[in-house]
Amino acid sequence: MITFFSQRLLFVFAASIVAYNSLAQQNSLQANEKVIIFSAVKGTVSKPISIPYYSKKGEKINVLIAGEKSGYFNLVSPAPQQVPAGKEVSLILEFTPANDFIGSSKAKLQIMNSAGKLLRETELRGLSLKGLEGENEPALKTVLVVLGYQINNGWSSLANNTKPEPQGEEIATTSFRKAGKGKVEIIPVARFSPDFKLPFGYYINSSSGPVLHEVGVLSKTKNKPEHQVLFPSVSSGSTSFDPGENAFGIYSTGAGHSAYMLDDWNILLHPDHASHAVRTYPVKDDHGKLEQNTFLVCFEEAKNGDYNDYVFLVKNIKPVTYAEDYTNLFNGKNLDGWDIFLTGKSMNNDSEQNFVVQQDGSVYVKGKELGYIRTKKGLTNYHFVVEFKWGEKKWPPRENAKRDAGICYNIPDNEPDSIWPKSIECQIQEGDTGDFWLLGFSTITVNDSTNKPANHTRMVKKADAEKPTGEWNIVEVISYNGKCIHIVNGVVVNAGEKASVTNGRLLLQSEYSEVYYRNARIKQL
């Protein structure tokens, strides 16, 4: 009986394999006795794929390619008519889509004995491209279908968006941990990007930034395109690694910059590129069955939101949960961990209940008194998130002004409580949410312009992303080694560097407007 040499369900052998010893694991993960997958530009010939098979007792065989699109799949050389006992021979196939055909095609490779008995039937899949790069590329949804993954990625067109809101079945995670024994496998399954060598691997977060560990390098084009294909070749390195017990993210390094799973690093280190550079999906096979501890990590190289630039199948991992990533600053019961400051009163004297923790865990701010709640502990290099919603009431002397509140952060530990302490403020005010206010003679540089030190100085946001009054908004502040980022509802609205105050406590204001805060949380970078 003839059998294909196979170690796993998905097993495709490319004839253009290089550095066999270092890439043996990758090669063993690129073929399958059930399906073989090709890609090529219309009217051209794909990279050849070599299919080894073995006969235990030896027998005569016939090899056929059948199906409506059988003419698009060819044997490079005639199949052997006789397979010697105990020997392995190879079939080499190519995908040759017609010049007028774009999309996916299927056929069947059939191996029969001399009596006409079907010994093996393998599905052949081919992706025919309109051309190379740009609008010629296939949509991520098309790529997933050809690969045999029943994943709802959230859109079917080529371009989408780079907003952080999960699309389709995307999971909201920024890091992984190893799920079990053995190594983590990272297999490149698709690449549709400009042509260059592409290092990829994993990184571990540190106080000085992401520490990169290169695993492999995707090849640059040689005889055949390597930048616009399914299963791009790995020119050097490996397709597995062992991060130990560390939480880690996946990165890739394109032309001029690296892209990370953690949006913070993209925003801080490469603000001109996509901040949400990775979408991650649990893998489901062509029957819709979830593959345990297996995920697709899809990268966006630029900003058009196609997420087909580099796609990796990553195995033996489990996502780090949101609860693991962030620490809640509201406990839902009281204001433990916070001090209350109100003008004209002693510390933590809130006799008129200006700040009230509600049954749903949110903090209601009456706003009648001027003051704030402030963290007891200082913070260094962090990502702070809070949600706010305006109430209806406004109080004198601002009853006819815009509703106003704010987040003041990096308050030095020795700074006395006052209105307002030395800090950087992320303004929360109707129509102005995300503005910088530099308080207590603090300074920051925005677009190469540094404010003059003063008691208070405003630097206006570059975009408006606030929702209408009465709706919940998400405001995020990233403070990292003097860089400060304000994000409103997923949109980076302001960014500065060289801040004069880089760490310390933070506060949430009460400023003559009724406001609600909830889900205050922080992540150390």
N, C-alpha and C positions, 0 to 999 in steps of 0.2 A: 504494500500500500504506500502511496506517495503522500508525504506530509511536509508542510512548510515548517522550517525552523522558526520557532516563535517563543518569546518569553512573556508576552502580554497581549492584551486585546488590540492595541494600536501599534503596528509594527511595520514601518515603511523603510526600505533600504534604498539609499541614493547611490548611484554609480560614481558620483563625484565626491565620494568620501575621502577626506584627508585626515592625516594624523590619527590613524585607526586606534592605536593604543589609548590615547587620551580621550577619544570620542566613542569608544566602544559602547559605553552605557547609552549615549544618545542614539547611536545607530540601532541598538537593540530595542529602543522605544519608538522606532519610526516605521514599523511594518506590521502586517496583520494578514492572517490567512483568510479573514472575512472581508476586508476592505483594503483597497490601495488608492491613495489620493495623489492627484497630480494638479499642477497649475501651469499655465503658459499664456502668453499673449496670443490673441487670435491670429491664425495664419502662420504661427511659428511652431517650434518643437520644444517640448518640455525637457527638463533634465531627465535622463533615463533612470528607471528604477529596476533594480535587480532583485529577483525573487528566487531564493534558494529553496530547493526541495530535495527530498531524500526518499529513496526506495529501499525498504528492508530486504525484500526478496528479489527485486528486479522484475521489470515488466515493460511492455510496449505501451506507449501513451499517444493520445491525440490531444492537441491544444487548440481551443477555439475561442474567439471573442464574439459574443453575441449581444444583441440588443439594438434598439433604435439608433443609438449613437456609437455603435461598434466601430464605425469607420474612423472615429477620432482617436482610437487606441490601437497601437501597432506593436507587434513583436519586432524588435530591432534585428534579430536574426532568427532563422527557422528554429522551432523547438526540436529538441532531440527526440527521435522516434523510439529510442530504447534507453531505459535507465538501468545501468548495471546494479546488481544487488549490493547493498551496503554503500552506495555511492550517492554523493550530492551533486546535482547540477543546477544551473541557473537559467531562468527565463529573464530576458531584459525587455522591458516595455517602455513605450513613450506615449505621450499625449500630444496629438496633432490636431487641434481644433481648426475648423474651417475659417477662412478669412472673413466670413460674414456672420460668425457665431460668437455671441457674448453671453456668458452665464455659466450655469452648471450643467453637466451632462453625466450620464451613467451608462454603463455597459456591464457585461459579465465575462469573466475569464473562467472557462470551463476546461477541466482536465478529465479525460476519459481513458479507459483502457481499450484494448483492441476489440473487445466485445461490445463497446459502446456504453459501458457502465460509467456513470458519473462518479468520479473519485473526489473531485474538489470543485467548488464553485466560489469564486471570489468576486465581490462587487468592485467595480472600477468607477471612481469618481474623478471628474475633471472640472477645474475652474478655468474658464476662458476669459481673459481680460481684454478690455477695449484697447489698452495701451499701457504705457508706463507713467506712473505718478499723476498727481493732481486729480482731475475729474475722471481719469481713466481707472482709478482704483475701485475695488469692490467695497461695498458697505460692510461694516462689521457683521451685520445680520447675515449677509450672503456668505461670509467666511465661516460663520458658526454653522450654517446649514450644511455646507460642503464638508466641514470637519465632522459632522454628525452629532452636534451638540444641540439638544432641545433647551436652549437658554433664551429667555426673554431679555434682551439687552436694553429694551426701552425705545428703540427707534429703528426704522428700516431704510431711511435715506443714507447717503454717504455722510454728510455733515450733520451734527446735532448741536450740542452746546458743551461748555466746560463748567457749568454751574455745579456746586457741590451736592445738590440734592440728588439722592440715589435715583438712577434710571432703571426701569424694569426690575429685574431681580438682583440688581447691584446691592452688595452689602456695605454698610458704613463701617469700615475698619481701616486703620492706618498701619497696622503691624500684625505679625503672626508669631506663633511659637511652633516649634516642632511638635507634631502630634504623637509620635511613637518612636520606637527604636529605628536605627538606621539613619540614612541621610535624607535630606530634603532634595527632591528632584525638581529641576527647573528646565522644561523642554520648550524651546522656541517652536511654535506651531504656525505662526504667520508673521509676515513683515511687509508693510506697504509704506515705505518712507523714501527719502532721498538716499543716494548711494554713498555709503561710507562704512568703515569698520565700526561696529557698535559693541563696546564693552557693556556687560551686564553682570549683575550679582546681587548681593544683599548688603544692607548697612545696619549699623547699630547706633542708636541715638546717644549722644554724649553732650556735656556742657559746652564743648567747643564745636558742636555741629555733628552731622552724620559721618560716621566712620565707615568708609567704603571697603568692601571685600569683593574684589572682582572674581567671578566664577568662570566666565567664558567671554568670547568675542565673536559676534556674528560677522560673517565674511562679507567682503566687498565683492562686487561683480567681477567675474573672471570670464569664462566662456559663455556662461548663461547668467541671466539676471539673478542676483541674490537678494536684492532689496525690494522686490515686488513679487513675492512668492509665498506659497504655503511651505512649511518646513524649511526655513532658511538654514543654510549650512553654518556650522560653528567652525571657525578657522583655527581657534586655539582655545585652550582651557578645558573646561569640563561642563557637565550639566547636572552636577549634584554638589551639595555642600552640607556641612554640619555646623549649625550655629550654637550647639550646646543648648543650654537652658535660656539663652538670651531671647528677648523679644527682638524682632528684626523686621525691616521693610525690604521691598524689592526696588532696585533702581536700574536705570539704563542711562548711558552717556552718549548723547547724540552729537551733532555738530555744534560745538561751542557751549553746551550746558548738559547737566545731568537732571533727570526727572525722578521724583521720589513719590512713594505712596503717601507720605505725610505732607499735606498741603502746606504746612508751616514752612518747610524747607524750600518748597518751590516759591512761595511768596517772598521769603527773606533773601534767598540766594539768587533767584532768577525771576524777578518780578515782571519781565517783559514776555514771559511765556505762560503757559496754562498753569494756574494755581492748583486746580484739581486735575493733575496730570495722569491719574490712574483710576480706572474703574475695575472693580473686582467682582467676579461672579462665581457662585457655586456651580460646579460642573454637573450637568445631567447628560446622560448618554442619549443615543437616538431613540431609546424607548421611554425617555423621561425619567429614568432612574437616577437618583442622586448618587454620585461617586464620592465615597467617604473621604474626607480630609483632602479634597482636590478642588482647586480653584483656577480660574482663568484670570490672569493679571494683564490688563489691556492699557497700553500707554498712548498718550497724546503728545506728539512731538511739538506741535505748534499751538494753534488756538481755534481750529475749525471744528473740533469736537467729534472727529470720526473714530478715534480710539482704536484704529487698526494699524497704527504705525509699528508697534511691536507687541505681539501677543504671546504670552508664556503660559504653559500648563504647569502648575506648581502643585506637587504632591507631598503628602505626609506633613501637612500643616493644619493649624487651627487658628482662627482669627482671635486676636486680642479684643476682648469685649470693651464696650464704651465705659462700663463701670471700672474696668481695670485701667483704662487710659486716663480717666479724669477723677478728681476728688471733689465731692460735693461740698460747697461752702455753706449751704442752707441745710439744716438737719430736719426741717419740716415741723419742728416742735417749738423751738425758741431761737434766740439769737446768740447761743453759745458760740464762741469764737469771734464775736464782733463786739466792739464798743459803740455806744451811742453818744453822739455829741450834738447838743442843741444849744443855740445861743442863749445866754442868760441863765443857763442851768448847769449844775454840777454834772460831771461825767456819769453816764448811764442813768440819768434821771429823765425818765420819759413818762411823767405823771399823767400827761394828757393822751397817752397812747398814740403818738405820732407814727410809730412803727408797730405793726401788728402782724404776727405770723398767723395766717389763716388755716382753715382745716385742710385745704388742698396743698399746703406746704409753701404757698407763695407768701411774699411779704407785702402787705398793704402799707403804703406810705400816704398818710393823710395830707401831708404837705403844708399844713397850716404854719408849721414852725420851720425855721431855717436851720439846717444841720445835715447830719449824715450818720450812717452806720459805717464803721471802719474795721477792717480785719485787725486782730491783735498781733498777728505775725507778719513779718516781712516776706517778700517773695523775690526770687531772682530767676530770670529766664523762664518765661511761662506763657501759656495761652489761656486767657481768661474768657469765659463765656457767660453771658447772662441774657435773659429775656425780659422785656419790659412792655407794658401796655399803659396808655394814658387812661386816667379816670376822667370824670366830668368836672370836678370842682377846681377852681382856681381861687387864690387868696390874695388879699392886699399885701404888698403894694403892686402885685403883678396880676390883678384880676382881669386886666384888659390886654395883657401881653401874651406872647407865645407860652405854651406850656413848657416847663424847663426842669431838667434834672441833669445828671451826669455821672461819669465814672472818673474819679481822680486816682491815679496810680503812680507807683514809684515814689511814694511819700517817704522821705528819709526817716529812719527809726527815731532820730533825736528831734524831729520836727514837732513843735507843739501844736495841739489842736486849735484850729481857728477857721474863719471863713475868708479865704480857703487856704489850706496849707500848701507849702511848696510841693509841686507835683506836675504831672502832665495830665490833662483832662481829655477824655473822649466825650465830647459834648453829646448830651441827649436833650434835644429841643426840637419842637415841631419845625420841620423843614431844614434843620441844621445838624441832624444826628450824624456824627462822625467827624465834625470839625475838631481840630486841635485847639485847646486853650493851654497856653504855657503860663503856669501860675508861680508866684513867688520868685520871679527872676530866673525861672528855668528856661532852657533853650533847646531847640531842635532844628535840624536842617531838612527842608522839604524842597525837592527839585533844585538843589544847589543854593537855596536861599535860607539863611539862618535868621530867625527873629531876633530883634534887639531885646536884651533882658529888661523886663518891666514887671510890675505887679501882676499884670495879666495881658497876654497877647494872643490874638486869634489868628489861626492859619486855616483857611477854608478848605473843606473837602473838595475832591475832584469829581465826585459823582453823588447822586441822590438815590438812595435805595430804601428809604423809610416807607413803611406801609401807612395807610390812612389811620387817623386818630381812632383809637378804640380797638385796633387789632394788635396782636402780639408781634413784636419784633425781636430778632436775635442780634445782639451786638457782641462782637468779639474784639479783644485787645491782645495783640501779640507784642511782648516786650522781650527783646533778645539782644544782649550785648550792645545796647544803645540804639538798636533799630526798633521802631514802634509802628505797628500796623493797626489800622481801624477797619473792621469788616462789619457791614450792616446787611443782614439777610443774605449772606453769602457773597456779597460784592465788596471788593477792596475799595474803600472810598477815600482813604488817606494813608500816606506812608511817609515816615521820616527816619532820619538816621542821626548819629552823633548826638543823641540826647544827653543833656547835662545831668539828668538823674536816671539811673539805670536799674535800680532795685528799691524795694521798700514795700510799704503797706498800700492797700487800696481802699477806696470808700465809694459808697453809693449815696447820691445826694437827695436831700429833701429841699425843694426850692420853690415853695408857694404854689405847687401843682400836685394834684392827686395823681399817683402813679403806682403801678404794681410791678414788683420784681419777682422772678422765679427762676429756678434751675441755674443758680449761680454755681459755677464749677471751674476747676482749674487743672491744667495739665502742665507738668514740668517738662521743659524741653531738654 
